[in-house]
Amino acid sequence: MTTRQLLSAASLAVLSSAPAFADEYDLDPAHSTAQFSVRHMMVSTVRGQFDRVTGTAHLDEKDLTHSKVEVSIDAKSINTREPKRDDHLRSPDFFDAAKFPALTFSSTKVEKAEGGKFKVTGDLTIRGIKKSVTLLADITAPVKNPWGGQVRGVTATGKLNRKDWGLTWNKALEAGGVLVGDEVQLVIDAELNPKKPAASVN
């Protein structure tokens, strides 16, 4: 083997053994939810969630601030454990799920925050209205699942004013105040599974 061939072989070995600093993940719909809470009649808090959440994440392991996430939430999957209320929330008074079937979030910036967390800013689209929001995210270290894949978890929290996205329906109360609060607390819990490579076509 010539010197050039030895150098080429050595370079190939180094490249093949070098760690990948960017990984592609899919959100696992079976272990991901978008939860919310809002004040009801000014005295209690109603909590619910969207049961169907999908998306992708590009994590730059060398510098997580260079990462990117895309999330899609099925509007029809809203679940507050009260069927009549859920039907109302799907109606044009609120999410108008028949016309706008998905709520989406697309990150535009990731910054380091205190306590090892990250501020994730992105475009949240609801009812066709796109607004920028910032969520505080906690990203776990990789954990090997029973099938040998590296899995990560993400919890992102934030709050928003529902009126900014056209969710303005309300009823005034006789004693003062309104039926539904404007501020919504949001929590997204997601499990990230390594994206499967596309099947090769021969």
N, C-alpha and C positions, 0 to 999 in steps of 0.2 A: 504494500500500500504506500502510495506517495505521501509526501508531507502535506500537500494540498488536500488529499483525501482524508488524512488523519484530522486536519483542522476542521474540515466540513463535518466529519462524523462527530467530533467533539462539540461543535456548535449546535448540531442537531440534538445531541444528548442534553445539553444545557437548556435549550429552549423547551424541550419536551418535559423536562423535570421542573421548570420554573412554575411557581404558583400562579394561578389565574387571579388577577386583581379585580376583575369585573365579572359578576355572575348574573345570569338571567333567571328570574323566578316567576312562577304563576301563583296567584292567590288561590288557596285551596277553598272552594266554595263550601265544603262540608265543615270547615273550621274557621269561617270568617263571617262576621256580622257587622252591621252598622247600627248602633244603638243611639237612642235620643231620649231626652226628657224635656218636659215643658210644664209650666204651671197651669193648673186647672182651677177656675173660679177663684183665683187669688189665694187659695187655701191649701191646695194639695199639689202633688206632682204626678203627672202621668208619664209612664215610661213605656217605650216600645222599641221595636227594631225592624230592620229590613232583613229578611231571612236569606235573600240571594244576593251575594256580593262576589264579583269576579274582577280580575285585573291582572296586571303584570308589574314587575319591579326589576329595575336594572340597578344593582348594588355595586358600587365601586369600592371593593374591599380595601384598596390602598388609601382612598379618601372618600368617605361616605357622603361628603357634601357635593360630590359629583354624581350622585345617584338620581334616579328618576322613577316615578311611580304613576301608574294609570289605574283608576278604579271606576268600575261601573256598578251601579246599584239598581236592582229591579224595583221600580216604583210599586208594582202590583204585589210585591212580596211583603208589604208593610204589615206588621203584626203587633197590635196592642192588647191582644187577648179579649177583644170585644168586637165581634163581627160587624155590627152596625156602625160602630165608630170607624173601623177599618174601611168599610165601603164608602163612608163619607170622606175619609182622607184620600181615597183613590179618585174621588169625583172632581169635577172642575172647580169646586170650592177650594180645593187644596192642590194636590199634586197633578190632577188631570191625567191619570196614568194611561188612559186610552190614547191621548194625543202625545204625551211625553213619557214614553215607557221607561226611561232610564234617567237617573241622576248620575252625573259623572264628575270625577275629580282628576285633574292633570297637573302634576307638580311643575313648577317653574323655577323654584329655588330651594336649596337645602342648606341650612346653617347650623353650626354647633350651638347648643344651649347648655345651661348649667346641669350638673348632675349626669353628664354623659348622654343627655338627650339631644334631640335635633328639632329645630323649627322648620317645618315643611310648608312652604307657601305654594299655592297653586290656584288654578281656575276651577271653581265649583259651579256646575251648570244644573239648574233646576227650572223646570217649565220653560226651557229655552233661554233662560236668562243666565248669563255668565258673570260671576263676581269673583274677585280674588279673596281668598281666606288663608289664614295661617294656622296650622295645627302643630301641637307639641307632640313629638313622636318619641317613643321608647323602642329601640330595636335590640332584640336579644342576640347573643352570640350564636353561631351555628351549632346545631345539635344533630347528631346522627340518628335517623329514625331506624326502626327495625328492618327496613329494606335497604339500608346502606346509603340513603341519600342525606345530604346536608339540608336541614330544615331551619328556618328562622321564624321568629314571631315579631309582630309589630302591633303596638297599641298607640293610636293617635287620638288626641282629645282637642276640643275647641268649642267655641260658642259662636252663635250667629243670630242675626235678627231675621226671622222668617219673612218679614215684609220686604226685605231687600230682593227677594226672589219672587215677588208677586203673591205670596201666601198671606193674603190680607183678611180672609174671612174671620168674622168675630161676632159676638153678641154682647150687648151691654147688660150688666146686672142691675137689678133694682136697687141694691144697696151700694152701688158704685163699683167701678172696676169693670173687667171684661171676663168673658168665659175662658178664652185661651190666651196665655201669655205670649209675648212677642219673642223673648229670648229662648233660644233652643240650645241645650247642652248636647254635644255630639261626641260619641266614642266609637272609633272603628278598631275592631280587633281582627287581625288577619294572620293566617299562617301561610308562610311562603315556602313553596316547594320548588326545587330546581326545575327549570323548564326542560321538557324532554326534547332532544334533538329531532329535527325534522327527518322523516324517513327518506332515505336516498332513493332516487329513481334511476334504474338501470336502463 
